[in-house]
Amino acid sequence: MPFQFVEYEGVRDLLAYLNPDVKFVARNTTRNDVIKLFAREKEKLKLFLESFHGRISFTSDCWTSLNTDGFISLTAHYIDANWVLHKRILNFAFMPPSHNVVSLAEKLLLLLKDWGLDKKVMCLTVDNASSNDLCVDMMKVQLKLLCDGDYFHVRCCAHILNLIVKEGLKDVDDAVFKVRECVKYCKGS
């Protein structure tokens, strides 16, 4: 819901009915509090990741919304001293189309540098779009990687599995259609 939701008269009436002692907060106050909380938590995570002694793996994905706004996400994955796997979403950022090779590489490098993690990269997992292959090659030149970046690019197995299932469903599509028609016929008779 938008922050403006708290200013709707019906919502205020409902909340006052549920708790007569409720103190209403303006949407601008709420928005500012959320931004301050985000900045505080980001700084804590940034300090922790800067002091982290290991390498960090990343996943990234791009997509376009229904109204054609582009977005990119960057998630960090690391194992702590107790061998517990952690993941933290570092960025969910606006990324105007087109998602070409140069703009992807520049944006990812900018996000990594913003977090101070460009020297701690272990690998990057992305889907199998052809632009990602070239993007990864461009990033290899810019980053200090282990093993000359041989293990830097990791292909997303969930994306591969999704492509396999979609292709398999094309083959059974005709059979599924025939079964549905048989069920319709039986129900109708």
C-alpha angles and dihedrals in degrees: 000000000000118000087246087071090085090061097057109113094225092053091049091049091050093048092046089051092051093045118012090194094059116133113213121223123203119245092243091055090049092048092050092047091051092049091049091048090049092049091049094049092044091053092049091050092045092053091048094049091047090054092044109112100204135071121271128220121214139203124199136182136179128204142163123234125226090265089053097253111146124223138183130198129201121194126185121215121192141157117232128216090275092055093251116146115231132185128193129183103230100179141012100179140171112256115182116220137284100070094203126163098261096045091047093050093045093048094048092047090048091051092048092048091046088059093042091240102117091106095047100057117134101171144334123226116204135157122267099266110140090234089061092058091057092040090056091049090053092048093050089065092052100045133068101237136178118251091013089292095296090139097034100100114063118180117225107251091197089059091048091049091049091053091049093050092047091051091047092050090055089062094050094040093097092049092049090050091052092049091050091050091050091051091049090050093049093047091048095050 
